[in-house]
Amino acid sequence: MNNKWLNIFLLVASTSIVAFIGYMFILFLGNYVVDEKKLILNTSSELVDLDGNTITKIYVENREYVEITDIPDSVRNAFIAVEDKRFYEHTGIDLRAIGRALYRDLLAGGKVEGGSTITQQLAKNVFLTQDKTLLRKTKEAIIAINLERKYPKDKILEMYLNQVYFGHGVYGIQAASQFYFQKDVNELKLDEAALLAGIPKAPATYSPLLNEEKSKKRRNLVLDLMEKQNFITPEEAVRNQGKTIGLKVKEIQDMPWLSTYIDMVLAEAEEKYQLSNEALLKGGYRIVVPVNAHLQKRAYELFQEDVYFPGTNDAVEGAFVLIDNETGGVISAIGGRNYVRKGLNRVDVKKQPGSTMKPIAVYAPAMEEGLFEPYSFLKDEKMSFGDYTPQNHDQKYDGIVTMFDALISSKNVPAVWVMEKLGVETGKKYLEKNGIKIEDEGLAVALGGLSYGVSPIELANAYRTFAQNGTYSEPYFIQAIYNQEGKELSPPNRVKTVVYSQQTAWNMTRMLEQVVKQGTAIHGEYNGALAGKTGTTSFLGKEGAAKDAWFAGFTPEVSGAVWIGYDQTNEQQYLKAGSSYATKLFKAIMKDTHIEAKKVFSLPDGLVDLEEPIRLERIENYRVTYTFKPLQLFTVQLAWKPQADERVVYKIYRKGKDGEREFIGSVQGKGLYEMTFVNIFSGDAYQVVPYNPQTQKEGQGTDYVVPNWG
């Protein structure tokens, strides 16, 4: 008898010791198997505009984390009822459920029921692969027990509900609620909660979008289980089981028009905030961006229209960028006509800028250095600069031309002539202040002849300097980033650099405005104030063919650039026309895009406005007569038809019999000049010459005429 009890005692003791050792072994292994970093679930980040509107979400898994306190009891109970009714009783594994599952499997001759708890499912989904080996089940149990030791039940349920998959790329109860019903989880009704609770067992089978009838049966089963477990009353179960499935599915947005912008946000987050793409896609960040969604979409739509892309085949490409003048925030960016995520982003690709370089590399620096003014005369004749012989595109030369007119007509020789006076290094210094670094040393820089070229975003922002009264700052795609706790990440330092004086910037604005009104950028329609410059690079060997076509410019509100061309230009693919198409595309994008279109540029306080150019015309209806007036004796009266522009000055010259020319006087804006007490026998003749006070140059005068009696 004593031996019997001794044996029982030894058996119990040994069993307890083994169980204790096994339990300690489980706890010991758990410290190695449970990697708490994996419990930080991938959470969608969202792009939000400056008004707080969500533009899109970016993610590896479409998930929006929600805390347990924001999940209503009906949702919690629905999942507990169908997945783990003793959730609040077991310690990670439910031995009763496992035994019941084994018994039913044996009766059925195969696996018909699972015994995994919610904790085990969390362990499996977060820490383990989906293989069905005994070792994996052992690990699952070990992890589940240790999770229960480390975390309270509500935290485990919170993690589970945020982790579970609901089909259609949707993870977590909040994202599922938004996807299927377009409401937050705390707004779900009982029947909706039961429907969602039924999906995770087999999302492909129980998705209401794929199998409405099966989904409804599964929902009703969940309601039955909730009633049996006293979570709801029989009346509530019956009433909700009778409801139809009332989905309000959120459209899965396919937004190719936003692809370029998203990629540039990701790139900037990595460069300026040290956030990798993976961290941003998984971290649940709120990223405030300056995008104008309406304009971005409109730009993408216009990029699909072949009428703006005059190429020899369909491979012709383009790029567009638009920047807020005041802040530097990028409003819109299109990296190609058929841009794909992580593809070739032509917003950043350098191309030959052509004549768009003249304002930023030549004329503005020359004005800033005090070498020339807008109405200074420049040489415009065939000439060589060492072994470099530039030519005007139309092969026409005026001898001399004002800077204003050279820019309007996009003449090449005057730009190179000014660059020689300015110095290439000085021009490059101004380019570098504008964010453009080049290695080239030759005068061809004046015409955009660069080894590597300029990117659309660099060019657009360089023109923005004019709009910002001569001050440069870097453009950006991210206004601010907030983490899941709502704390703003430290922003990069945005430095401003003075490139030109305000007067130089204003003079250039006025000249570029006339390029649009009467010069090479006249093509297309836009009713607001706009200043800009075109650029075309020729494809040698094909008459009329071009490689790159540009327009860069600005309004009082925004600055931007359009590039059109091929990634690789060759004998088979080239542009059949130039910058007029880029100009038309830019103006088309700007029309009806919810950006205030101011009609005029506002003159900053303290600056002198640049007048429109005075154009001298040939004098008509010129008459010279004698008249007799009391007390004045004989008077010579010169009369002519004055120009409409009252700024024109008319100089009066007299030539006597000896042939000497004498300046007599002048009058402005009028067609009449009189001289009293003249000698009617002198035989003097008189001439009127129009004079431009801007350029200090005379125009074509009249013939010398001897007065007659009127």
Secondary structure, 3 states (H helix, E strand, C coil): CHHHHHHHHHHHHHHHHHHHHHHHHHHHHHHHHCCHHHHCCCECEEEECCCCCEEEEECCCEECCCCHHHCCHHHHHHHHHHHCCCCCCCCCCCHHHHHHHHHHHHHHCCCCCCCCCHHHHHHHHHHCCCCCCHHHHHHHHHHHHHHHHHCCHHHHHHHHHHHCECCCCEECHHHHHHHHHCCCHHHCCHHHHHHHHHCCCCHHHHCCCCCHHHHHHHHHHHHHHHHHCCCCCHHHHHHHHCCCCCCCCCCCCCCHHHHHHHHHHHHHHHHHCCCCHHHHHHECCEEECCCCHHHHHHHHHHHCCHHHCCECCCCCEEEEEEEECCCCEEEEEECCCCCCCCCCCCCCCCECCHHHHHHHHHHHHHHHCCCCCCCCEEEECCCCECCECCCCCCCCCCEEEEHHHHHHCCCHHHHHHHHHHHCHHHHHHHHHHCCCCCCCCCHHHHHCCCCCCECHHHHHHHHHHHHCCCEEECCECCCEEECCCCCECCCCCCCEEECCCHHHHHHHHHHHHHHHHHCCCCCCCCCCCCEEEEEEEECCCCCCCEEEEEEEEECCCEEEEEEEECCCCCCCCCECCCHHHHHHHHHHHHCCCCCCCCCCCCCCCCCCCCCCCCCCCCCEEEEEEEEEECCCEEEEEEEEECCCCCCCEEEEEEECCCCCEEEEEEEECCCEEEEECCCCCCCCEEEEEEEECCCCEECCCCCCECCEEC
